[in-house]
Amino acid sequence: MLLLGIDLGTSSIKVSVIDARSQQCIASAHYPETEADIISLYPGWAEQSPDQWWENVKQAILKCHASDKYDPLDIAAIGIAYQMHGLVLVDKQQHVLRNSIIWCDSRAVEIGNKAFHTIGEERCLSHLLNSPGNFTASKLAWVKTNEPDIYKKIDKVMLPGDFIAMKLTGDCTTTESALSEGILWDFKENGMAEDVMDYFGFDRTLFPSIQPVFTSHGYIKGAVATRLSLKKGIPVSYKAGDQPNNALSLNVLQPGEVAATAGTSGVIYGVCDELNYDLRSRINSFAHVNHKAPSAPGERVGGEVGATRIGVLLCINGVGIFNRWIKNIVGANHTYSGLNEAAAKIPVGSEGLIALPFGNGAERMLNNQIIGGHFHYLDFNIHTAAHMVRAVQEGIAFSFRYGLDIMRENGINPTVVRAGKANLFLSDVFTQSFANVNNTAVEFYEGDGSFGAAIGAGIGAGIYKDAAAASQNRKPVGIVTPTAVKQYDELYENWKQLLHEQLSRMNQTDALSFSLS
């Protein structure tokens, strides 16, 4: 019996087919071959086409089939992981009304900030665990205000994973976890966030029916099954945002456990059992995949029956995208592995060159400020392309430390961080910098988001009785421990001072602009 996982990422669609019994990946593929574009019509905007996502999903699945390593008709269930916080709008015919406003788009920051103050900061934090900020609800409010003709045509508002499931099955559903990442879920009232709905004037009928994360979200339509060589009627039995899904794939389900990713964006994701929130909303809390007790008596997903599981997420926008940017700058003929090898030959600290990786929109952990990416102390007589690559990767590692310190303020204190051996964690420079500056070991596992989505599909379809059974064969493939904590502490303090100086300059500029206006 086989399981298919789909990971709807920003740069590409990844799919994996795993053997349900052994939990081993049989085949995987991604599409397109080159990284997908982000449409940015204005500074701070970021959009992608949902219809293009769907085309890429189909191509990725067919590419995986072409490996001839399995019979597609043996696939019994499908799971979906997806880039979080995106806004997808469809009409009554399930046609897309506009490009998706994706996670790193900054246009709705002020809309969310105004809602935060008007609804009440304490009420937002205690009920929503977040400010409405730059999340899905605020993006929908932007469309309502600025594109009223489109807004009038909306039949359903969805997250990206809801959309792909709809294309596979024809059914529109969502989950508490998805709604919570859109700041549309009230944790205290255990229902839709009526404060947000009323403030923005959203009609409840715009949102799909709410289903558990691990359940059937519809069955594959005949035409889709034929096109993709799948068995008609198999379920889409799992949907989750990429970070909760990554945590599932790493068996991060219990309080104190922490996962990390370093893809286009960088994330540290910890689990707690309280309605946890940061008073300054620099980190964000959402319903984890095992947020609530399963409905059936004795049924278990992960943790104790009746337990509350909150995923606490720190996101850094400018991670893999900064690494990709420097690769493009130094020349398209360079590979990531070649650049990593060159950077490893440069001394720790990049001989004084310092990089701030904040050039991909508003950064939540910096209170939604947009400060841009920066290089400091560039010396034309010393620094080479390899220095710049190392400074980028060290700067990204330092930004993780800045964020992890915020999480520590909020009661999450990991001794080990679990991560997939992928993306920036393929670089020894980045990985060792991460371990040293955070004084935390990094435990590595094979697999990616599409692997986690396949495992989730098995849980949702009842093939596994719970998350523990789904990960019983998962073993770490390596561990990196801190070796130079003091040296990296000193480098980090220099980096942090530069960051604070830049933030101070931005605040002074904003204050001057306000006084002149």
Backbone hydrogen bonds, N-H to C=O, Kabsch-Sander energy under -0.5 kcal/mol:
donor,donor_aa,acceptor,acceptor_aa,energy
2,L,74,D,-2.1
3,L,18,I,-2.1
4,L,77,A,-2.4
5,G,16,S,-2.8
6,I,79,G,-2.3
7,D,14,K,-3.1
8,L,6,I,-0.6
8,L,81,A,-3.1
9,G,7,D,-1.2
9,G,12,S,-1.6
13,I,31,Y,-3.2
14,K,7,D,-2.2
15,V,29,A,-2.8
16,S,5,G,-2.0
17,V,27,A,-2.7
18,I,3,L,-2.4
19,D,24,Q,-2.6
20,A,1,M,-2.5
20,A,18,I,-0.6
23,Q,19,D,-2.4
24,Q,19,D,-0.5
26,I,17,V,-2.9
27,A,17,V,-1.4
29,A,15,V,-2.1
31,Y,13,I,-2.3
36,A,11,S,-3.3
39,I,37,D,-0.5
39,I,47,E,-3.0
40,S,38,I,-0.5
45,W,42,Y,-2.4
47,E,39,I,-2.1
48,Q,100,S,-1.6
53,W,49,S,-1.9
54,W,50,P,-2.2
55,E,51,D,-2.0
56,N,52,Q,-2.6
57,V,53,W,-2.6
58,K,54,W,-2.2
59,Q,55,E,-2.2
60,A,56,N,-2.6
61,I,57,V,-2.3
62,L,58,K,-2.4
63,K,59,Q,-2.4
64,C,60,A,-2.1
65,H,61,I,-2.5
66,A,62,L,-1.9
67,S,64,C,-1.6
68,D,65,H,-2.4
74,D,71,D,-2.6
75,I,72,P,-1.6
76,A,2,L,-3.1
77,A,2,L,-0.6
78,I,235,P,-2.3
79,G,4,L,-2.4
80,I,238,Y,-2.0
81,A,6,I,-3.2
82,Y,240,A,-1.2
83,Q,8,L,-1.7
86,G,83,Q,-0.6
87,L,101,I,-1.7
88,V,86,G,-0.5
88,V,158,M,-2.4
90,V,156,K,-2.0
91,D,95,H,-1.9
94,Q,91,D,-2.0
97,L,89,L,-2.5
98,R,89,L,-0.5
100,S,48,Q,-2.7
101,I,87,L,-1.0
102,I,46,A,-1.9
102,I,100,S,-0.8
105,D,102,I,-1.9
106,S,44,G,-3.9
109,V,106,S,-1.5
112,G,108,A,-2.5
113,N,109,V,-2.5
114,K,110,E,-2.4
115,A,111,I,-1.9
116,F,112,G,-2.3
117,H,113,N,-2.0
118,T,114,K,-2.6
119,I,115,A,-2.9
120,G,116,F,-1.3
124,C,120,G,-2.7
125,L,121,E,-2.5
126,S,122,E,-2.5
127,H,123,R,-2.2
128,L,123,R,-0.5
128,L,124,C,-2.7
129,L,124,C,-0.9
129,L,125,L,-0.6
130,N,124,C,-0.9
135,F,132,P,-2.0
137,A,182,G,-1.9
139,K,135,F,-1.9
140,L,136,T,-2.4
141,A,137,A,-2.0
142,W,138,S,-1.8
143,V,139,K,-1.9
144,K,140,L,-2.4
145,T,141,A,-2.0
146,N,142,W,-2.9
147,E,143,V,-2.7
150,I,147,E,-0.6
151,Y,147,E,-2.4
152,K,148,P,-2.1
153,K,149,D,-0.6
153,K,150,I,-1.2
154,I,150,I,-0.5
154,I,151,Y,-1.4
155,D,90,V,-3.1
156,K,90,V,-1.7
157,V,206,L,-2.9
158,M,88,V,-2.8
162,D,159,L,-0.5
163,F,159,L,-1.7
164,I,160,P,-1.9
165,A,161,G,-2.2
166,M,162,D,-2.1
167,K,163,F,-2.2
168,L,164,I,-1.8
169,T,165,A,-2.3
170,G,166,M,-3.2
173,T,171,D,-0.6
174,T,209,S,-2.5
179,L,175,T,-2.5
180,S,176,E,-2.6
181,E,177,S,-1.7
182,G,178,A,-1.0
183,I,180,S,-1.1
184,L,179,L,-2.7
186,D,191,G,-3.4
187,F,127,H,-2.9
187,F,185,W,-0.7
190,N,186,D,-1.2
191,G,186,D,-1.5
193,A,184,L,-2.0
194,E,192,M,-1.6
197,M,193,A,-2.6
198,D,194,E,-3.0
199,Y,195,D,-2.3
200,F,196,V,-2.4
201,G,197,M,-1.2
202,F,197,M,-2.2
206,L,203,D,-1.9
207,F,204,R,-1.7
209,S,172,C,-0.8
211,Q,174,T,-3.2
211,Q,209,S,-0.5
215,T,213,V,-1.1
215,T,237,S,-0.6
217,H,218,G,-0.5
217,H,236,V,-3.4
220,I,234,I,-2.5
221,K,168,L,-2.3
225,A,221,K,-2.8
226,T,222,G,-2.5
227,R,223,A,-2.2
228,L,224,V,-2.2
229,S,226,T,-0.9
230,L,225,A,-2.4
233,G,220,I,-1.7
234,I,231,K,-1.3
236,V,218,G,-2.3
237,S,78,I,-1.9
237,S,235,P,-0.9
238,Y,78,I,-0.6
239,K,213,V,-0.8
240,A,80,I,-1.9
242,D,82,Y,-2.9
245,N,241,G,-2.5
246,N,242,D,-2.2
247,A,243,Q,-2.2
248,L,244,P,-2.1
249,S,245,N,-2.5
250,L,246,N,-1.4
251,N,248,L,-1.8
252,V,247,A,-3.5
253,L,251,N,-1.0
256,G,271,V,-2.5
257,E,254,Q,-2.1
259,A,269,Y,-2.8
260,A,418,R,-2.1
261,T,267,V,-2.2
263,G,265,S,-1.4
266,G,316,I,-3.0
267,V,261,T,-2.2
268,I,314,L,-1.9
269,Y,259,A,-3.1
270,G,312,V,-2.6
271,V,257,E,-1.7
272,C,310,I,-2.3
276,N,274,E,-2.2
281,S,278,D,-2.0
284,N,313,L,-2.7
285,S,129,L,-0.6
286,F,311,G,-2.7
288,H,309,R,-1.9
291,H,288,H,-1.8
299,E,296,A,-2.0
300,R,465,K,-0.7
307,A,304,E,-2.1
309,R,291,H,-1.1
310,I,272,C,-2.8
311,G,286,F,-2.8
312,V,270,G,-3.6
312,V,310,I,-0.6
313,L,284,N,-4.0
313,L,311,G,-0.6
314,L,268,I,-2.7
315,C,313,L,-0.5
316,I,266,G,-3.1
317,N,315,C,-0.5
319,V,264,T,-1.4
319,V,317,N,-1.4
320,G,263,G,-2.5
321,I,264,T,-1.7
322,F,319,V,-1.0
323,N,319,V,-1.9
324,R,320,G,-2.7
325,W,321,I,-2.1
326,I,322,F,-2.4
327,K,323,N,-1.7
328,N,324,R,-2.5
329,I,325,W,-2.2
330,V,326,I,-2.3
331,G,327,K,-1.0
334,H,331,G,-1.7
339,L,335,T,-2.3
340,N,336,Y,-2.7
341,E,337,S,-2.1
342,A,338,G,-2.0
343,A,339,L,-2.7
344,A,340,N,-1.8
345,K,341,E,-0.6
345,K,342,A,-1.0
346,I,343,A,-1.6
350,S,347,P,-2.0
352,G,349,G,-1.4
353,L,350,S,-1.6
354,I,376,H,-2.0
355,A,391,A,-0.5
356,L,374,H,-2.7
358,F,356,L,-0.9
358,F,372,G,-0.5
363,E,369,Q,-2.2
364,R,362,A,-0.6
365,M,315,C,-0.6
366,L,363,E,-1.2
367,N,364,R,-1.8
368,N,363,E,-1.8
369,Q,363,E,-0.7
369,Q,366,L,-0.9
371,I,369,Q,-0.7
372,G,358,F,-1.1
374,H,356,L,-1.9
376,H,354,I,-3.0
380,F,378,L,-0.6
382,I,379,D,-1.3
383,H,379,D,-2.7
388,M,384,T,-1.9
389,V,385,A,-2.3
390,R,386,A,-2.5
391,A,387,H,-2.9
392,V,388,M,-2.3
393,Q,389,V,-2.2
394,E,390,R,-2.9
395,G,391,A,-2.6
396,I,392,V,-2.2
397,A,393,Q,-2.1
398,F,394,E,-2.5
399,S,395,G,-1.8
400,F,396,I,-1.7
401,R,397,A,-1.7
402,Y,398,F,-2.3
403,G,399,S,-2.0
404,L,400,F,-3.1
405,D,401,R,-2.3
406,I,402,Y,-1.1
407,M,403,G,-2.0
408,R,404,L,-2.4
409,E,405,D,-1.8
410,N,406,I,-0.9
410,N,407,M,-0.6
411,G,408,R,-1.8
412,I,407,M,-2.1
413,N,411,G,-0.7
417,V,441,A,-2.5
418,R,258,V,-2.3
419,A,443,E,-2.5
420,G,260,A,-0.6
421,K,445,Y,-2.0
422,A,420,G,-2.1
424,L,262,A,-1.9
425,F,422,A,-1.8
426,L,423,N,-2.0
427,S,424,L,-2.1
428,D,426,L,-0.5
431,T,427,S,-2.5
432,Q,428,D,-2.6
433,S,429,V,-2.1
434,F,430,F,-2.9
435,A,431,T,-2.4
436,N,432,Q,-2.4
437,V,433,S,-2.7
438,N,434,F,-1.7
439,N,435,A,-0.7
439,N,436,N,-0.5
440,T,435,A,-1.7
441,A,415,T,-1.1
442,V,480,V,-2.7
443,E,417,V,-3.0
443,E,441,A,-0.5
444,F,478,G,-3.1
445,Y,419,A,-2.0
452,G,448,D,-2.0
453,A,449,G,-2.2
454,A,450,S,-1.8
455,I,451,F,-2.2
456,G,452,G,-2.7
457,A,453,A,-2.0
458,G,454,A,-1.8
459,I,455,I,-1.8
460,G,456,G,-2.8
461,A,457,A,-2.0
462,G,459,I,-1.5
463,I,458,G,-1.9
464,Y,458,G,-1.6
467,A,301,V,-3.4
470,A,466,D,-1.6
471,S,467,A,-1.0
471,S,468,A,-0.6
472,Q,469,A,-0.8
474,R,471,S,-1.8
475,K,473,N,-0.6
477,V,444,F,-2.9
478,G,444,F,-0.9
480,V,442,V,-2.4
488,Y,484,A,-2.0
489,D,485,V,-2.4
490,E,486,K,-1.9
491,L,487,Q,-1.8
492,Y,488,Y,-2.8
493,E,489,D,-2.3
494,N,490,E,-1.6
495,W,491,L,-2.2
496,K,492,Y,-3.2
497,Q,493,E,-2.0
498,L,494,N,-1.8
499,L,495,W,-2.2
500,H,496,K,-2.7
501,E,497,Q,-2.2
502,Q,498,L,-2.2
503,L,499,L,-2.6
504,S,500,H,-2.4
505,R,501,E,-2.2
506,M,502,Q,-2.1
507,N,503,L,-2.3
508,Q,504,S,-2.3
509,T,505,R,-2.2
510,D,506,M,-2.4
511,A,507,N,-2.4
512,L,508,Q,-2.3
513,S,509,T,-2.5
514,F,510,D,-2.2
515,S,511,A,-2.2
516,L,512,L,-2.3
517,S,513,S,-1.6
